[in-house]
Amino acid sequence: MAYSPTLKIEEIAAISNGVHRDPFSVLGLHTKAVGEKEKFVARAFKPNAKTITIIPESGKPAEMVKISENGMFEYLFPRRKKRFQYDLEIVPYEGKPYRITDAYQFGSLLSEFDLQLWGEGNHHHTYKWMGAHPREVDGIDGTHFTVAAPEAARVSLVGSFNNWDGRIYPMRKHASQGIWEIFIPHISPGDLYKYEIKPKNRDEILLKSDPYAFYSELRPGTASIVWDSTFQWSDQKWIENRPDTQSHNKPHSVYEIHPGSWRKKVDENPGFLNYRELADQLIPYLQETGFTHVELMPIAEHPYDPSWGYQITGFYAVTSRYGNPDDFKYFVNQCHKAGIGVIIDWVPAHFAKDEHGLRMFDGTALYEHADPRQGEHTDWGTNIFNYGRLEVLNFLLSNAVYWFEEYHVDGLRVDAVASMLYLDYSREDDQWVPNKYGGRENLEAIQFLQRFNEIVHDYFPGVLTMAEESTSWQGVSRPVDAGGLGFDFKWNMGWMNDTLEYISKDPIHRKYHQGQLTFSMIYAFTENFILPLSHDEVVHMKQSLLSKMPGDDWQKFANLRLLYTYMYGHPGKKLLFMGAELAQWSEWNHEHSIDWHLLQWNTHKGIKQLIQDLNGLYHREPAMHQVDFNWEGFEWIDMSDADNSLISFIRRAADPDDFLVFIMNFTPTPHYGYKIGVPEAVEYEILLNSDSEFYWGSNTGETFVQGHQGDWHGRPAQISITIPPLAGLILKPKKS
């Protein structure tokens, strides 16, 4: 007697063609009315199968009936009355027989609570269930996959385990949230996968990497990789002390690096240091030079090396260029054990347009704006996130939490904040869309940044957030409840631009630009500032810091030493890009290591020694770091001696009697017997002279200078001091 299939021809065709909207209603184990009885029927779709035998957890195996030439099989159980687990033994047309547990016998593994928070756009830990998660279900090991694609007609899990055939593992859709999921037995860490997406009403197939993938193939590969961490942290003491260590009244001296070019391998396998090698070589260097933090340019997965990581495709995946996720955890753990904080660059402003990434993810603008006037950065060739979408809020807010929670990082430096705040950023008048009030402010982005700062500071006491924001937007580093954006710090781009422009001028002209040097103090306490001399200042034909300096070689080095001394004296936390401490002549090139060979020369060794000594003073002297963000920590002595291009000021600690005097001479002319007003008539020790022979200076000046009573510069006492050429001095009163 011929077997009569229990499925309609249309359903068989829909499964076979990969267009069925609800494959879980067909595949797997189901009940079927046969006469007056309910019987179980098992179905499987395996295009490569010659025969399939179903093997129940108890009872006899049975050979399934092939009901379509495309590979649909089913078996109607004559006597089974209870649901049961089963395996499938498959004899393929090519290759050896194999046995698998059928993925379509498992129900949904998502909780209603998670789906509810997702639907509100208020889920801060989506990475714990979105993406690929190895787990055990009903005693079966496998991996649970979840992805958002609300406008997809069908989403399938593909990989080497199914020959990248999207018909084999179509996923279950949660229609109201637009989320798709499937648990597939036997898929384990190390397996490659992607999502095959068929958009609605379009004859097109998209092959996408997992937005929530924790690990990815090394470029040029683009597949996601199932990952399960086994790393054991040992940095509990650091985490416990972090609120104190990273408080705003502590020193923050940040060394910014590009992990791929700080130092490269030159052995038999030249190339990048991996995260573990970087830890083993970089940490001793940071300890030697005295930096408190290391900041890594973006380490999320990105396809294009010259983007330096700022054009991202995998926001949850540490780039495989330098190793796997546990290797990076090792790096962070070792930094913490050495007392060094770890900051990473975070890029929630935009993402790369590569076809395997977020762009048009389900055939529509899921993560970006559909209107290119809102959704495209023409300057950078990237897409802009649509902060009004729940999928984007869940994705980015959870991503921020993810880096703190899973990788124990201590801070996020948020890139390109200005481009997020303004709808007309870098656009012509007719190339942007006003907000609902007709203004240029991106209201959704503002709300997103405020929520981001509130959430991470609530979850992780003591962590830091830093905004790269180049405009005069008010309240970037002010609390959200006071109308601010909630960042801990803002990069002081005004100080950086004015100072570099000033110091690049020939000293003979500087007297005409004294206001450019002193202008930063007008707004120095409107935000909590970091003073950045970052990678952006030494690329794209801007020259290295040393090469920006005017004059002959001696003057160039003297000017650079003066710049660094001034930076460490100026209120605000400090940031220096790698290679600046070596006084590189050439611009930074991501394809090469920084110029370590320069340290064979005393001129360059002197600059490195100066940075080391400045960091040492910065640690030891409370006046240099305790009161960075209000006038109580800073007083001008004299800002008006433009003819000599001289400035002098006082920095005070929380205890105002603990103070330092700073004197900066921006000309190559030394001054002898120059009077400076000081608070007390005591002896002053010169803690640092950037013109010292230790730094390859001319060694002009004294070691101590005696203060005397007598009003000068509005102070009750004065000193008469030798001021070296193109140099900065740091003086400390000697008190009994």
C-alpha positions in Angstrom: 0.0 0.0 0.0 1.5 3.4 -1.0 2.4 5.8 1.8 0.2 8.9 1.9 2.0 12.1 3.1 0.5 14.0 6.0 1.6 17.4 4.4 0.1 19.3 1.6 2.1 19.7 -1.5 2.3 23.5 -0.9 3.9 23.1 2.5 6.4 20.6 1.2 7.3 23.0 -1.5 7.6 25.9 0.9 10.0 24.0 3.1 11.9 22.7 0.1 12.3 26.1 -1.4 13.2 27.8 1.9 10.2 30.1 2.0 8.0 28.6 4.8 7.1 31.3 7.3 6.8 28.8 10.3 9.1 25.8 9.7 8.6 24.7 13.4 5.0 24.0 12.6 6.0 21.5 10.0 9.4 20.0 11.0 10.1 18.0 14.1 7.5 16.0 16.1 3.8 16.9 15.8 0.4 15.3 16.5 -1.8 14.4 13.5 -5.5 13.4 13.5 -5.8 10.0 11.9 -9.4 9.0 11.9 -10.6 9.4 15.5 -7.1 9.2 17.0 -4.2 11.6 17.5 -0.9 10.1 16.3 2.7 11.5 16.3 4.4 12.3 13.1 8.0 13.2 12.7 9.3 15.2 9.8 12.8 16.2 8.6 14.1 18.1 5.7 17.6 16.9 4.6 18.4 17.5 0.9 21.6 15.5 1.0 20.0 12.4 2.6 19.4 9.2 0.8 17.7 7.6 3.8 16.9 8.8 7.3 16.2 6.5 10.3 14.5 8.0 13.3 15.8 6.6 16.6 13.6 7.3 19.6 15.1 7.5 23.1 13.3 4.2 23.7 11.8 1.7 21.4 12.7 0.6 17.9 14.2 2.7 15.1 12.1 3.3 12.1 13.0 4.3 8.6 11.4 7.5 7.5 9.6 7.9 4.2 10.9 10.3 1.6 7.9 12.3 0.5 9.6 14.7 -1.9 12.6 14.4 -4.2 14.0 17.6 -2.6 14.6 15.8 0.7 11.4 15.9 2.8 11.1 12.9 5.1 8.4 11.9 7.6 7.3 9.0 9.7 3.8 8.4 11.2 4.1 6.5 14.5 1.4 3.9 14.8 1.4 3.5 18.6 3.3 6.4 20.3 1.2 8.3 22.8 3.7 10.6 24.6 6.2 13.1 23.3 9.7 11.7 23.2 13.3 12.7 22.2 14.9 11.2 19.2 17.9 11.2 16.9 18.2 11.0 13.2 20.6 8.6 11.5 21.3 9.9 8.0 22.8 8.1 5.1 23.8 10.8 2.6 24.3 10.4 -1.1 27.9 11.3 -0.6 30.0 10.7 2.4 29.7 8.6 5.5 26.5 8.0 7.5 26.1 10.3 10.6 23.7 10.7 13.5 22.3 13.9 14.8 19.7 15.1 17.3 16.9 16.8 15.4 16.9 20.6 16.1 13.1 20.8 15.5 12.1 18.8 18.5 13.0 21.7 20.9 10.7 24.5 21.9 11.5 28.2 22.4 14.3 29.0 24.9 13.5 32.7 25.2 11.9 34.0 28.4 8.9 36.3 28.3 10.8 38.7 30.5 13.6 39.1 28.1 11.2 39.6 25.2 9.2 42.2 27.2 12.3 44.2 28.0 13.4 43.9 24.4 10.1 45.2 23.2 10.5 48.2 25.5 14.0 49.0 24.2 15.1 48.7 27.8 17.2 45.5 27.8 20.7 46.1 29.0 22.0 42.5 28.8 20.8 41.4 25.4 24.1 39.7 24.7 23.3 37.1 27.3 20.7 35.6 25.0 21.1 37.2 21.6 23.8 35.7 19.3 25.2 32.2 19.8 25.3 30.6 23.2 26.5 27.0 23.8 24.2 25.3 26.3 22.7 22.0 27.3 18.9 21.5 26.7 17.2 18.3 28.0 20.6 16.7 28.4 21.7 17.6 24.8 24.7 19.8 24.1 24.3 22.4 21.4 24.2 26.1 20.6 21.2 28.4 20.9 21.1 31.1 18.2 19.0 34.3 18.3 18.9 37.3 16.0 16.6 40.3 15.3 15.3 40.6 11.8 11.7 41.9 12.0 11.3 42.5 8.3 12.7 39.2 7.1 10.4 36.6 5.5 12.8 33.8 6.6 16.0 33.6 8.6 18.2 30.5 8.6 21.3 29.4 10.4 24.0 28.4 8.0 27.6 27.2 8.4 30.0 24.5 7.6 27.8 22.1 9.6 25.0 22.3 6.9 27.1 23.2 3.8 25.9 26.8 4.1 22.4 25.7 2.9 19.7 28.0 4.2 17.0 25.5 3.6 18.2 23.1 6.4 18.0 25.2 9.6 15.2 27.9 9.2 14.6 29.6 12.5 11.5 30.2 14.7 10.1 33.7 14.6 8.7 35.6 17.5 6.5 37.8 15.4 5.7 40.6 17.8 9.4 41.3 18.5 10.8 40.4 15.1 13.2 37.9 16.8 14.3 34.6 15.4 15.8 31.7 17.3 16.9 28.0 17.0 18.7 25.6 19.2 20.9 23.2 17.2 22.4 20.2 18.9 26.0 19.3 18.3 27.1 22.8 17.1 29.9 23.7 19.5 32.6 26.4 20.1 34.8 27.0 17.1 32.1 26.4 14.5 31.6 29.0 11.8 28.2 30.4 11.1 26.1 33.2 9.5 22.5 34.1 9.1 20.9 33.7 5.7 18.1 36.2 5.5 15.3 36.4 2.9 13.7 39.8 2.9 10.0 40.2 2.5 8.7 40.7 -1.0 12.1 40.5 -2.5 13.8 37.8 -4.6 17.1 38.2 -2.8 19.1 36.3 -0.2 21.3 38.1 2.3 24.2 36.5 4.1 25.0 38.3 7.4 27.4 37.9 10.2 25.9 37.8 13.7 25.6 41.3 15.1 26.0 39.8 18.6 28.9 37.4 17.7 31.6 37.2 20.3 34.3 36.1 17.9 34.8 36.3 14.2 37.0 34.9 11.4 40.3 36.7 10.7 39.8 39.1 7.8 39.2 38.7 4.9 36.9 36.0 6.3 33.6 37.3 7.6 31.9 34.4 9.3 31.0 34.5 13.0 32.5 31.9 15.3 30.7 30.2 18.2 32.6 31.1 21.4 32.4 29.9 25.0 34.8 31.6 27.4 36.8 29.5 30.0 38.8 32.5 31.4 39.2 32.8 35.1 39.6 36.4 36.4 41.9 37.3 39.2 41.5 41.1 39.3 38.9 41.3 42.1 41.1 43.6 44.2 41.4 46.1 41.4 37.6 46.1 40.7 36.9 46.6 44.4 39.3 49.6 44.6 38.3 51.1 41.3 35.9 53.7 42.6 38.7 55.2 44.6 41.5 54.6 42.1 39.6 56.2 39.3 38.0 59.1 41.2 38.2 62.5 39.7 40.8 63.7 42.2 43.3 61.0 41.3 46.0 61.2 38.6 44.8 60.0 35.1 47.7 59.8 32.7 46.6 57.9 29.6 48.8 56.2 27.0 46.8 55.8 23.8 47.9 53.0 21.6 47.0 51.2 18.4 47.4 47.6 19.3 48.5 46.5 15.9 51.4 49.0 15.6 52.8 49.8 19.0 55.3 47.1 18.4 55.3 44.4 15.7 56.9 41.0 15.7 60.2 40.8 13.8 60.9 37.1 14.4 60.3 34.2 12.0 56.6 35.0 12.1 56.4 38.8 11.6 53.1 40.6 12.2 50.9 41.7 15.1 51.6 41.0 18.7 48.7 39.0 20.1 46.8 40.3 23.2 48.9 38.1 25.5 52.2 39.2 24.0 51.0 42.8 24.1 50.3 42.4 27.8 53.7 40.9 28.5 55.6 43.7 26.7 53.4 46.7 27.1 52.7 46.5 30.9 56.3 46.7 32.0 56.7 49.7 29.7 53.7 51.4 31.2 55.0 50.8 34.6 58.4 52.2 33.6 57.0 55.3 32.1 54.4 55.9 34.8 51.2 56.0 32.9 48.1 55.2 35.0 45.9 54.0 32.1 46.2 52.5 28.6 43.6 53.4 26.0 43.2 51.1 23.1 41.9 52.4 19.7 38.9 50.3 18.8 39.3 46.5 19.2 35.9 45.5 18.0 35.9 43.5 14.8 36.5 45.5 11.6 37.3 44.5 8.1 39.7 47.2 7.0 43.0 47.8 8.7 43.4 51.4 7.6 40.2 52.3 9.4 42.1 51.7 12.6 39.0 50.0 14.0 36.7 53.0 13.7 34.5 51.3 11.0 33.1 48.3 12.8 31.2 45.3 11.7 31.3 43.2 14.9 30.5 45.4 18.0 30.6 42.4 20.4 33.6 40.6 18.9 37.2 41.6 19.9 39.1 41.6 16.7 40.7 38.3 15.8 43.8 40.1 14.4 45.3 39.9 17.9 43.8 36.7 19.3 40.6 35.4 20.8 38.3 36.9 23.5 40.1 35.0 26.3 43.4 36.4 25.1 42.0 39.9 25.5 40.7 39.1 29.0 44.2 38.0 29.8 45.4 41.4 28.7 42.9 43.3 30.9 43.5 41.0 33.8 47.3 41.5 33.7 46.9 45.3 33.4 44.7 45.3 36.5 47.2 43.1 38.5 49.9 45.7 37.6 47.7 48.6 38.7 46.9 49.9 35.2 43.5 50.9 34.0 42.2 49.8 30.6 40.1 52.2 28.4 38.8 51.2 25.0 37.5 53.4 22.2 33.8 52.8 21.6 32.1 53.8 18.4 28.3 54.1 18.8 28.1 56.9 16.2 28.3 54.8 13.0 29.1 51.4 11.5 30.7 50.0 8.4 28.7 49.5 5.2 30.2 46.1 4.4 27.5 43.8 3.1 28.0 41.1 5.8 27.5 43.7 8.5 24.6 45.7 10.0 23.7 47.7 6.8 20.2 46.8 5.5 20.4 43.8 7.8 17.0 42.3 7.1 16.5 44.0 3.7 15.5 47.2 5.4 17.2 49.9 7.4 17.1 48.1 10.7 20.1 49.7 12.4 20.4 52.9 10.3 18.1 55.5 9.0 16.5 54.8 5.6 16.9 58.5 4.5 20.6 59.0 3.6 20.3 62.6 4.9 20.0 61.0 8.3 21.6 57.6 7.8 24.9 58.2 6.0 28.2 59.8 7.0 29.5 61.0 3.7 32.8 62.0 5.2 33.5 58.5 6.5 31.5 56.3 4.1 29.6 54.7 7.0 26.0 54.4 8.2 24.6 56.3 11.2 22.7 54.4 13.9 19.0 55.3 14.3 18.8 55.9 18.0 15.0 56.0 17.8 14.8 52.2 17.1 14.3 49.8 19.9 16.7 47.3 18.2 19.4 50.0 18.2 18.9 51.0 21.9 19.0 47.4 23.0 22.0 46.7 20.9 24.2 49.7 21.9 23.2 50.0 25.5 23.9 46.3 26.0 27.2 46.6 24.1 28.4 49.3 26.6 27.4 47.1 29.5 29.1 44.1 27.8 32.5 45.6 27.6 32.4 46.5 31.3 30.9 43.2 32.5 32.5 40.7 30.3 35.9 42.3 29.8 36.3 44.3 33.0 37.4 47.4 31.1 37.6 50.5 33.2 36.5 53.2 30.7 34.9 53.8 27.3 36.1 56.7 25.3 33.2 57.5 23.0 34.3 58.5 19.5 32.8 61.2 17.4 30.2 62.5 19.9 29.8 65.7 18.0 28.6 63.8 14.9 25.9 62.2 17.1 24.7 65.4 18.7 24.1 67.5 15.6 21.8 66.5 12.7 23.6 68.8 10.4 27.1 67.6 11.3 29.4 68.1 8.3 26.4 68.5 6.0 25.2 71.2 3.5 22.1 73.1 4.2 19.8 70.9 2.1 21.4 67.6 3.2 19.9 67.2 6.7 16.5 66.7 8.4 15.6 68.9 11.3 14.2 67.4 14.5 10.5 67.6 15.4 11.0 71.2 16.8 12.9 72.3 13.7 16.3 72.3 15.4 19.6 70.7 14.5 20.0 68.7 17.7 19.6 64.9 17.4 17.2 64.4 20.3 17.3 60.6 20.1 21.1 60.6 20.2 21.1 62.9 23.2 18.7 60.7 25.1 20.8 57.7 24.2 24.0 59.2 25.5 22.3 60.2 28.7 20.9 56.7 29.2 24.2 55.1 28.4 26.0 57.2 31.0 23.3 56.6 33.7 23.2 52.8 33.1 27.0 52.1 33.1 27.6 54.3 36.1 24.8 52.6 38.0 25.9 49.1 37.1 29.7 49.6 37.5 30.8 52.1 40.2 34.1 53.8 39.4 34.1 53.3 35.6 34.9 56.2 33.4 33.2 57.5 30.2 35.0 60.1 28.1 33.6 62.1 25.2 35.5 63.1 22.1 33.4 66.1 21.5 34.8 69.1 19.6 32.1 71.7 19.8 30.8 74.1 22.5 28.0 71.8 23.5 27.2 72.6 27.1 27.2 70.0 29.9 28.9 67.1 28.2 30.5 66.1 31.6 27.7 67.3 33.8 25.2 65.0 35.5 22.1 63.9 33.5 19.8 65.1 36.3 21.4 68.6 35.9 20.7 68.5 32.1 24.1 67.2 31.1 25.1 64.2 29.0 26.6 62.5 32.1 30.2 61.8 30.9 33.0 61.8 33.4 35.4 63.7 31.1 35.4 65.5 27.8 38.4 65.8 25.5 39.6 69.4 25.5 39.9 69.8 21.7 40.1 73.6 22.1 43.2 73.4 24.3 44.8 71.0 21.9 44.1 73.0 18.8 45.1 76.4 20.3 48.2 75.0 22.0 49.5 73.2 19.0 48.9 76.1 16.7 50.6 78.5 19.2 53.7 76.3 19.7 54.1 75.6 16.1 54.8 79.3 15.5 58.2 80.7 15.4 59.0 82.1 18.9 59.6 85.5 17.5 55.9 85.7 16.6 54.5 84.2 19.7 54.2 87.5 21.6 51.4 88.4 19.2 49.5 85.3 20.1 49.7 85.2 23.9 45.9 85.1 24.1 45.8 81.9 22.1 48.0 80.3 24.8 46.0 81.6 27.8 42.5 81.4 26.3 41.9 77.8 27.5 41.7 79.0 31.1 38.6 81.0 30.3 36.6 77.8 29.9 38.9 75.3 31.7 36.3 74.5 34.4 33.2 74.5 32.3 33.7 70.7 31.8 35.8 68.0 33.3 38.5 68.0 30.7 41.2 65.6 29.4 44.1 67.2 27.6 44.6 65.0 24.5 47.6 64.8 22.3 46.1 61.9 20.4 46.6 59.9 17.2 44.5 62.4 15.3 47.2 65.0 15.7 50.0 63.0 14.1 48.4 61.6 10.9 47.2 62.8 7.5 50.0 65.1 6.8 49.7 66.9 10.1 53.3 65.9 11.0 54.5 64.3 14.3 54.6 66.5 17.4 58.3 67.0 17.1 58.1 67.9 13.4 55.5 70.5 14.2 58.0 72.4 16.4 59.8 75.4 14.8 63.5 76.0 14.8 66.6 73.9 14.5 66.9 70.5 16.1 67.8 71.8 19.6 64.8 74.2 19.5 62.5 71.5 18.3 63.3 69.2 21.2 63.2 72.1 23.6 59.8 73.1 22.4 58.5 69.6 22.7 59.8 69.3 26.2 58.1 72.7 27.0 54.8 71.5 25.5 54.8 68.4 27.7 55.7 70.3 30.8 52.9 72.8 30.1 50.4 70.0 29.5 51.2 68.4 32.8 50.9 71.7 34.6 47.6 72.7 33.0 44.4 71.6 34.8 42.9 68.5 33.3 43.7 64.8 33.0 46.4 63.8 30.4 46.5 61.7 27.3 49.5 61.1 25.0 49.6 58.9 21.9 52.2 56.2 21.6 55.4 57.4 20.0 55.1 60.9 21.3 57.2 59.9 24.3 59.9 58.9 21.9 59.8 62.2 20.0 59.1 60.6 16.6 60.2 62.5 13.6 57.7 60.8 11.3 53.9 60.6 11.4 52.3 57.5 12.8 51.9 54.8 10.3 49.6 51.8 11.3 51.6 49.5 9.1 54.8 49.9 11.2 55.9 49.9 14.8 56.6 53.2 16.5 60.2 54.2 16.0 61.8 52.4 18.9 65.2 52.7 17.2 65.2 56.4 18.1 66.0 55.6 21.7 69.7 55.0 20.8 70.0 58.8 20.6 70.2 61.0 23.8 67.8 63.6 22.3 65.0 61.0 22.1 65.9 59.3 25.4 65.7 62.7 27.0 62.1 63.1 25.9 61.2 59.7 27.2 62.9 60.5 30.5 61.0 63.7 30.8 57.6 62.0 30.3 58.7 59.4 32.9 59.6 62.2 35.4 56.5 64.2 34.7 54.3 61.1 35.3 56.3 60.6 38.5 55.6 64.1 39.7 52.0 63.8 38.6 51.5 60.8 40.8 53.4 62.2 43.8 52.2 65.8 43.8 48.5 66.3 44.8 48.6 69.8 43.5 49.0 68.4 39.9 45.9 66.2 40.0 43.6 66.7 43.0 41.7 69.8 41.9 41.5 69.7 38.1 38.0 70.9 37.6 37.5 74.2 39.5 39.3 77.5 40.2 40.4 76.4 43.6 43.1 74.3 42.0 44.5 77.1 39.7 45.7 80.7 40.0 47.4 82.8 37.5 50.6 84.6 38.7 51.2 86.4 35.4 49.6 85.8 32.1 50.4 89.2 30.6 54.1 89.1 29.8 53.5 88.7 26.1 56.7 90.5 25.1 58.7 87.7 26.7 56.1 85.0 25.9 56.2 84.0 29.6 53.4 82.7 31.7 53.4 81.6 35.4 50.7 80.1 37.6 50.0 78.1 40.8 48.4 74.7 41.1 46.9 73.9 44.5 45.9 70.6 46.1 42.7 70.0 48.1 44.8 71.3 50.9 45.4 74.9 49.6 48.7 75.1 51.5 50.0 72.4 49.3 50.9 74.2 46.1 53.3 74.2 43.2 54.6 77.1 41.0 54.8 76.7 37.2 56.9 79.0 35.0 56.8 78.6 31.2 59.2 80.4 28.8 58.1 80.1 25.2 61.1 81.9 23.6 64.7 80.7 23.2 65.8 83.7 25.3 66.9 82.9 28.9 66.0 85.3 31.6 68.2 86.0 34.6 67.0 87.5 37.8 63.4 87.4 36.6 60.9 88.3 39.4 57.9 86.1 40.0 55.3 86.7 42.7 54.8 83.8 45.0 52.5 83.0 48.0 55.2 82.6 50.6 58.7 83.8 51.3 60.3 80.4 51.7 62.9 78.5 49.8 61.6 76.8 46.6 63.0 73.6 45.2 62.9 73.3 41.5 61.3 69.8 41.1 61.6 69.8 37.3 63.4 71.9 34.7 62.6 70.7 31.2 66.0 72.3 30.1 67.9 69.9 32.4 70.9 68.0 30.9 69.0 64.9 31.8 66.6 65.7 29.0 69.3 67.0 26.6 68.7 70.6 27.6 71.2 73.4 28.1 71.0 72.9 31.9 70.4 76.6 32.5 69.0 77.5 35.9 69.2 76.8 39.6 68.3 73.9 41.9 66.8 76.1 44.6 65.6 79.6 44.8 64.9 81.7 47.9 61.7 83.6 48.3 61.6 87.1 49.9 59.0 89.3 51.3 57.8 92.0 49.0 54.6 92.4 46.9 54.9 91.3 43.3 52.3 90.1 40.9 49.8 90.8 43.7 51.5 88.2 45.9 53.0 88.9 49.3 56.4 87.4 48.3 58.7 87.1 45.3 61.5 85.1 43.9 64.3 86.2 41.6 64.9 83.3 39.2 66.9 82.2 36.2 64.4 81.0 33.5 65.9 78.7 30.9 65.2 79.1 27.2 62.2 77.3 25.8 61.6 75.6 29.1 59.2 74.9 31.8 59.9 74.9 35.6 58.0 73.3 38.4 58.8 74.7 41.9 57.7 73.5 45.3 58.0 75.5 48.5 60.2 73.9 51.2 58.2 74.0 54.4 59.3 72.9 57.9 
